[in-house]
């Protein structure tokens, strides 16, 4: 993770990120945590960094938490070593590290009933007869929270927790298109646009153009861009307020189904996305 992503909560409005905490920096909570020993100090730093939309400097951490400079440096150093914080690529301060983002994604995954989410995804896979997955954006990659293989698998296994590149997968490009322009620009400038097939988009300008179309249509596509002979389509999973929780994707061998044929299942995929989004609402029993 090399840029300040708005994906910490994996929750986004269409084109506008949202990370608002349930408290403000001036309500005394960080200082209160600091009074609870080493553990409290550690969490106070994580909360200050995670609720800022820009990299957080050491001076800001000290000001908000009330810690002494030596103590703040020790805590931050430990969090850097554990991967819970990272230095901003432009050295403007500290941002969430891979370990913290992964922890947030695991918590989010657990917040929706796992069995119900899997059943919803399995229902779609059985309906369309192909492999379906649900994933979220993590830096320049997509992390699968759940996946159901078709009866005739593609020959490649991606279990829950697996990561795939965002710039050449249907679900990845879909989630990239949901970022606001500023965050998208930073990410595209820093993420590697590696080539996986002859169809992979590796030009930044071409990728931006493709994402613009996806943002307009609300449908992500992968025409053998990640794996030769495999096509994929993705649709967003949105909360009640329209924010993007993740994406559902359907993959199929091109020899069995063309991209246009996969697009024909978009209505079923959107219905599944609505049902999956419902598992995140309050009141759903585990």
Secondary structure, DSSP 8 states (H G I E B T S, - for coil): --S--S-TTS-EETTEE----SS-TTSSHHHHHHTTHHHHHHHHHHHHHHT-SS-B-HHHHHHHH---HHHHHHHHHHHHHHTSEEE-TTSSSEEE-HHHHHHHHHHHHHHS-HHHHHHHHHHHHHHHTSEEEEEEEETTEEEEEEEE--SS--S----TT-EEESTTSHHHHHHHHTS-HHHHHHHHHHS----SSTT----HHHHHHHHHHHHHHTEEEEESSSSTTEEEEEEEEE-TTS-EEEEEEEEEETTT--HHHHHTTHHHHHHHHHHHHHTTSTT---
